[in-house]
C-alpha cells in the first residue's frame, strides 16, 4: 500500500488521535469535538495529495528552500488552523505539539500496517510525508504569528481609543469649571463627568494590570472571608447603572447567599459581566442579574438580549484580546472598542474561587453567563 493511500484509508483513526491529543491540552479541554478536529482532515488530505505528485530532485530541493509564504499558503487549511488555534487560546508550543502528535500517530499506524512497503520507495514516501508536515506546520505558524501581531496592533489601537475618550471628557469639564460665574448645576454636571471618566479609566487600568499579572504567572490573588453576595450584587449594579442611566436593569436574589469569597474581587467580576452585557446587548431590553443560593453553591447569572454569539466564537470568548464577532454591525463596531480583557478577568477570578463559568447564547434565551461558586474553598 502506498503511504498516501494509507493516510486516506486510515483518515478517521488518525483524526480521532488528533482530537484526543488536542483535548488533553489546557486550551482544548472546553472545546467541542468539531472545534478540536478543526481542518485536520483537510490538512492530511492535502499532504496525501501532494505526495502523489511526482517531483524531480530539483523540484524537491526548491520546495525545501521555499520559505516565503505565497497567497495559496496563507489561505490553506493549515493556515486557517493556525488562526483558529490562536483565537482559541493555544500557544505556539501547543500548536507545535499538535503537529508533532499527528506525525507520530501517522507513523505509528503505518509501522503497524502489514501492507507497508520496505525499501527505498518507502523511505522516499516517508520523506515526502515529512516534507508535507513541515510545510503545513510552517503555514500554520506563519498565520498564527500574523494573528498575534494583528491582535497586538488592535490592542494598542483600542487602548489609545479607550484612554482618549475619558481624557477628553476630563479636559472639557476642566475647561468648563475654569469659567467664571458658572452655575452650580453646570458645575455639578462637569464634576459628574470627571468622576465617570475617572472610573472608566480606573477600570481599564485595573484590567491591564490584572492581565499582566496573569501573564507573568502570578494569577489573580484573592482574600477569602465570610461575605454576603447579595450586597455585592447590588453594589455591582449600582456601579454600572451610574455609568449607563439609560439602560434598564432587573435583579432577583433568593436563598442563602453567604459564602467564603473575596467580596471586592467578586464585585469586580460582576461589574465586568454587567458592563459586557450593556455593551453587547440590546439597549432597549433590560439586563438581568440573578443570584440563587443552593445547598453547596451559589449560582449567579447575567443575561442580556440581542444578537446571539456564533457557536465558534463561544469557544474563545473568555480568551484575552479576542474580538467576538456579532451579527449586528452596530454591535460589531462596539466590540472593536473593547480590549477584550473583561471576560478573561472574570474567568480568572471565578477559577481562583474554585468555581466555574459558562456561557450560552441563542435567539430564544439571549446571552447568559452562569457563575457557579462553592460556598467554601475545596
Secondary structure, DSSP 8 states (H G I E B T S, - for coil): --HHHHHHHTHHHHHHHHHHHHHHSGGGTTS-HHHHTTTHHHHHHHHHHHHTS---HHHHHHHHH--S--HHHHTSHHHHHHHHHHHTT--HHHHHHHHHHHHHHHHHHHHH-TT---SHHHHHHHHHHHHHHHHHHHHHHHHHHHHHHHHHHHHHHHHHHHHHHHHHHHHHHHHHHTSTT--HHHHHHHHHHHHHHHHHHHHHHHHHHHHHHHHTT-------EEEEHHHHHHHHHHHHHHH-TTS-EEEEEES--EEEE-HHHHHHHHHHHHHHHHHHS-TTS-EEEEEEE-SSEEEEEEEE-SS---HHHHTTTTSTT-----SSHHHHHHHTT--S-HHHHHHHHHHHTT-EEEEEEETTTEEEEEEEEESS--
